């Protein structure tokens, strides 16, 4: 594709677009990438889209940038193939490239490993109907096919971005569709080492300053006056209690508490009486936690770092404070037995949870669970491996997926047994959701209508339907 006009870049982050709104993360990384390029490269036009045939034909981007998750890798390869067939430059980044860069195909010009805000703008600067190898060798954190050897070549690793405050304000206007909801991340990484978690930056945890967090919210609230809900997508918002106190103080000083609702994610052992008091001061209405299991044995196996009593204490404290508690659980760990799963089921019945999801364990590259599954043949990687089999949402929305195509890593339970458990959990989840909806409509009917509007497909199309197993 020849470039005779303003450089056009199409960014996309393929995902399961049929999933519940509460489970999908807006493409915040693309908003940050866009801002990083605009700060360094003049005269660039951006679009965030789906990279459909129609979009590629109509927009005619010079560069297609794809953020790839493992479960979407098969889709990513298709996007790269269709883009390259039109002569477009193709850059691929995201979690999957960072842990399995060897999966790059001939249709992908460059892979970005790790954070992209520093090296992606350099790639845009060097673009001239493609990239010369001599231009790529000096940019850290890349992988590409060498012109000389034909082999995949890595450049030296790029440094982690520190401090995060140096990043420009992300272009949320390109990614946000709900005009009353603002999503953001106030930190990157998680210091814990759960055996199943694919968070790529465990040992490089960094945070935005409280001042940045407040300026981010204030900027967007002024730009979009309809914003009323601020959702933090951090892996662990409560990573530093002192910082939490400073954020609450700064929000108060800038009149960003009254009239706003905040949603955060944390761990069970971070929920203490003083933490809950800070949540109340901040007007946190929703707290999400990955509780995972009700079995002490499984908690130890996955190195969660807390106990079932910590789970009970956290949920009770939040419930007594009137804060909606959302939780996720996982079944199908390699050593998990029926007794372990029964403990999880009974714990869910016992706890005053408002919303919850129960997933089948998915082994992700870069985790202990993945390495174990590959080593014992539970996963057989081939050139045409269907990576969508690793979509964690599939077992949630369609339990029959487990029977049809799901990846099973359990050593003790059969595919049929796990399918039966997922159906049983699904009935329990529906019951809990209906009770929550009833309480919510009595207390705050407008909020319930808002939730139903945003998630109508999930409520009406997935929860109350079950398809037969073929």
N, C-alpha and C positions, 0 to 999 in steps of 0.2 A: 504494500500500500504506500503510495507516494504521499508526501506531506507538503501540501501547498497552502495550508491554512492553519488556523489556530489548533494547537495540539489538543486532541480530545481523548479523555481517559474514561473508560467504563470500569467501575469497580463492582464486584459482586461477591456475596458470601452465601453460597447455596446452603439451604437448610430444609427441614421438613415443614413446608408451609401449611400443612394441614394440622399442625400441632396446636395445643392450647396456647393462648397468648401468654399465660403466666409461665410457660416453660421456655419460651423463645427469648433469646437475648437479641435486642436490636444490634445491628452491625456497628458497634461503637468503634471497633478498630478501624473501620473504613472512614469514619468521621475524623479520627485522629490522623490517618494517612493523608486525607484530603487537605487538612489544615497544614500539615508538615510540608507538603509539596507547594501549596500556595505561598507559604512563607519564604520559599527559596527559589522557586521557578516562576517567572512571570508568564502571563499570557497562556494559561492552561485552563481548559474547560473540563469539568467533572460531571459524571452522572453515576448514581448508585442504582443498580437495577438487577435484573435476573439473567441477563445475557441470553435472552431467547433469540430465535432466528429472526423474528421481526425487529427486535431491538438492535441486533448487530447490523442488520441491513439498513435500518432507518438512521441510527445514530452514527454509524460508520466510525467507531473509535480507532485511533491509531494504536492505543495500548489497551489491553484488557488485563486488569489485575484481579486475581481470584484469591480469596481467603479460604483455605481448605481445612475442613475437619475430617477426621478419619472416616466417619460414616457417609460423608458426601464425596469421597475421593473418586468414585466411579463417575459421578456427575461432573466433577471438576475435570476429569480427563475428557469428557465429552465436550465441555465448554472450550477447553484448550484446542481440541481437534477442530471444532467449527470455527473458532477464531483464527487459528493458524491457516486454515483453508482460504480465508479471506485476506491473507497477507498481513494480519495484525500482529503486533508484538504481544507476547504473553508472559506475564509475570505471575508466579504462584507463591503464596506465602501461607501463614497460618500454622496451627498446631501440628497438622500431619506432616508438613514439609520439614518442620523442625526436628521431628523424631524419626521420620522415614524419608529422608531426602533421596534415597536410592530409588524411590518410586517415580521420580520425574520421568516424563515421556519425551519423545522427540518433538511433540507439539508445544512443549513448554520451553521458552527461551532461557528463563532465569528462575531459580528458586531463591526465596529470601528466608533465611534461617534466623529465628528469634524475632525480636522487635523490629518493625520496619520503618519507624519514623525517621531514622537517620539515613539508611541506605536506599530506601525507595525514592526519595527526592533526587539522589545522585543518579539513579537509573533513568529517571525521567529527563534529567539534564543531558545525559549521554545518548539518549535515543535519537537515532537518525535513520528512520526506516529499518530499525533493528539495532543491534549492539555488536561492536567489534570486541573480540576477546581481549584486546589490549586495554579497552575501556573498563572491562569487568575486573581485571586482576587487581586493580588498586582499591576496589570497594570491598570492605569486610562484610562477612556474613552472607555470602552468596554461594550458590552451587549452580553449575552450568556444564554443558557438554563442550569439551575442549575441541577446537577446530583441528588441532594438530594430532591428538591421540584418539579422539572420538569417545574418550572416557569422561565420566562425570568428574568435575574438578571443583574442589572447595577452596574458597579464599579463607584467610584467617577469621576466627570468630569476631563478631562485632561486640563492642562493650555494651553492657546494660546501660540504659538511660538513667542517669542519676545526676542531679535531682529531677524528679518528674515535673516539677513546676516549670522547667524550661520549655516544655511542650506548649505550642500555641493552642488557643481555644479550639476544640474540635468543631467541625461543620455539622452540627446536629440537624440543621435544616434539610440536609440531604438524606437523612436516615429516619427521622422521627415522623410517624404518621398519626399518633394519638396526641391531639392538641392539648390535652389536660395532663399528660404524663411526660415527665422528664427522666431519662435514664442516664446514669453516669457511673464511672468507677473512680473511687477515691484512693485506690491502692492497686498494686499488682503483685501477684504471687501469694503463696501460703507457706508458712514454715513447717507445717506438719507433713508427714510422709505416709499417708494412708496407702495401702498396697494396691488399691484399685484406681486411684485418682490420677488423672492425666494432666493436672496443672503443671505446665512446663517449667515454671520458674520458682521452685520451692526454695532454692538457696539464694535467691536474689529478690527478697521481699523489699519493696519500696512503697512509699506513700506520698500522695499529694499533701501539701500543707493544709491546715485548716483554712488559711487565708485563700488558697486556690479554690478549695471546695466551695467556700462561700461566694467567691467572685464568679465561679462557674454557674452556681444556682442563680445568683442575682442577675447575671448577664442574660440568662435565658428567660427568667421570669419577666424581666423588663421587655425582652424581645417578643415573648409569647405570653401575654397577660392571662391566658386561660389556664396556664399550668397550675395544678393543685396537688399533684402527686409526684413525689421525687423518689425514684427507686434506685438504690445503690446496688450495683451488680458485682461488688467486690466478693472475692472468695471468702474473705473474713473481715467484715467491717470493723469489728471490735479488736483488731490486732493489737492496739495500744490503748489502754484505758485513759491514759493522760490525754492522748490525742482526741479521744471521744469527748472528754470534758471540754477541750478547747473548741471542738467543732460546735458543741451545744452552746457554749458561750458566744461564739462568733455569730451563730444563727440568731440568737436572741438579740444581739447588738444590732443586727441588720434587719430586724423585723421579718424574719423568714421562718417563723414558727406558727403563729396564729394564721389560720386559713390554709395551712399546708399539711399534708400527711406524708410521712416518711416510711419507707420500706427498706429493710436491711437483711443481711444474712450473717449468721454467726455460728458458733459451736455451743454445744450444751454446757460444757464446763466453763464457758465465758459468762454464763448467765448467773449473776449474783444479785442480791438485793440492791446494792448500790448501782449496778449496771441497769437494772430495770428502772430505777428512779431517774437515771439519765435519759433512758428511752422515753419515759413519760414527759420529762421536761422538753424533749425534742419533738414530741408528738409523733413518735413512732407508732404506727397502727398495725404494722405487719412485720413479723420476724420469721425468717426462713432458716431451717436447720437441716443438715443431712444427718439424720439420726441413725440410719442404716439398718439397725438390727436390735432386737430385744434379747439376744443371746450373749451372755458374758464371754462364752468361748469364741464366738464369731468376732466380737469387738476386739478381743485380744489378737485374733488371727489377722485382722485387717489393720492392726496397729492404730486404732482410732484414738487411743490415749485417754479415754474416760470410761465411766461405768454406767450400768443401767440406772443406778440411783442418781447419777448426774443428769441423765435424761429426764427422769421423773421430776427431779427438783427444778430443772429448767422450764419444763412445760407448765408445771404448777405455778411457779413464780410469774410467768408471763400471763397465764390464764387469770390468775387472781388480780393482776394489774389491768385486766381488760384489753390486753394486746392480742390480736389474732396470731395464732401460732400455725405456721405451715411447715410441714416436714416431708422428707423423702426417705424411703426405705428401699433396701435391695435384698433380693433373695437369689439363691443359686451360687453362693460361694463354693469353692471346690470341696471343702471339708464339711459343709453345712449338712445337717441331718433334718429329718422331719421334726424332731424335737426342738431343734434350734429355730426353725421357721414357725413352729407353733408358739414359741416364746415371743416372736415378733408379732404374730397375729394377736395374741392376748394382750401384749403391751399397747398396741394400737387401740384395741377395744377399751382398754383402761384409761388411756390418756385423753384429756380434754382438748384434742387437736381440732382446729377449725377446718383446715384443708391439708390433704396429704396425697402422696403418690407412692406407689410401690412398683419398682422396676425389676426386671431381670438383669442380673449382673452382666455387663458387657466388658470384655477384656480390651483395653486400649493400648496401643504401642507405647513403649516407654515405661510401662508399669510392671511390677512384680507379677501381677495376675497374667499379663500378656506373655511374659517370658516363660512362665510356668506352663501356660496353655500350649504355646508353640512347642516347647520342649517335649511334652508328652503326647503331641499329635492331636490335641483337641481343636487346633486351627491348622489347616493345611493351606499354605500360601502358594498360589499359582499365578501365572501372568494375568489370567482372567478372573481373579478372585473378586467376588461381589462385595465391595466394602459396605454397601448399604445393609448388609447383614449385621453390622455393628451399630445400627441406629438404636439407641437406648429408648427412644420414644415408641418404637414399633410394638414392643411387648406391652406397653402401657395402653396404647390406643386399640391394639388388635392382639389380644392374647393368643389368638390362633397363629400369629406369626411364629411363635415358639415351635409349633408343630410343623409349620411349613418350611421355615428357613433360618430359624434362630440359631445362634452360636451358643452351645451349652458347654460350660467348663466344670460343672459339678461332677465330682467323683462318686457321689452317693445317691443322687436322685436322677431318675430317668427324665427324658423330655416330656413324657406324658404326665409324670408326677408334678413337674414344675408348671406345666400348663394348667393342671387342676388347681394348684395353689394360686396362680395368678387370677384365675376366675373367681376363686373364693375371696381373695383380697379385693378384687374389683367390686364385688357386692358390698363389702364393708366400706370401701371408699365412697361409693354412691350414697350409702346410708349416712355417713359422716357429712358429706356435702349437702345433702338435703336438710339435715339438722342445722347445719351452719346457715344455709339459705333462709330457713324459717326464722332463726334468731336474728339474722341480719335484716330481714324485711320488717320485723317488729321494731328493731332499733334504728335502722338507717336504710329505708327503702330506696333512696336515691343511689346509694352506694351499690346496692344489689343490682339495680337496673343498669348501672354503669358497667359492672362486672359481666353481666349477662350480654350486654351489647358487644363488649370486646371479645367475648369468648363464646358466642352463640354456637359456632360450629362445633366446638369441643363439647359443650353441654348437650346439644341436641343431636349431634352427629356421631359422637364417639361413646360417651358414657352410657347412654341408654340403648345402645344397639350392640348386639353380638352376632357376628357372622359365623356360619357353620364351618367346621374344619373340613377341608377337602383332602 
